[in-house]
């Protein structure tokens, strides 16, 4: 599968650090996402915990993203995650500046450049439309807007704050016509995905709705049902 090519609609599942994806859980959930991706023909990206990144990347044929990278070059860098090692372990890309792992604007720029130099797909996260427009200048492959107050909740951003999606699309498109725009926070169903697309996003970035689901396969199947 050519990892670079994503087509609208895009679904990226962030596994975060939930108990459910500790140990064997990460590959089990990755295999579910791979199965639904293959059956639906829709490319689903996944972000497993860093400790399982290479193992998962070598065992599934869907794009695997690091949840974060550090702006470090290979060498004497203890405990840091370099773009080069993320690429070498088989990952296709990386999140940058997730609201739960925020970095400064100059570091976002540096991480994006280093990730591109390692041929990694870049997905920069932003809290709002203003930050999204700022980071669009770094020309990532994706920008995801996620209002922090809705993350992990039961109310989808497409219902609670549809304007932030529309405003982000307008703000980003005014500076960058090629980046794909995702939205996230509280997204849980195929109806939420459809609403995101209708608001102008190219897809969604989500976590708890899948990772904490009692039936993750049914949940992932529902996500692709209305696209
Ligand atoms: O990275 C996506 C995440 O921040 C959204 O979280 O649990 O609201 O889908 P959640």
Boltz pocket constraint, residues with backbone or C-beta under 6 A from the ligand:
constraints:
  - pocket:
      binder: B
      contacts: [[A, 14], [A, 98], [A, 146], [A, 150], [A, 151], [A, 152], [A, 153], [A, 184], [A, 185], [A, 186], [A, 187], [A, 205], [A, 206], [A, 207], [A, 208], [A, 209]]
      max_distance: 6.0
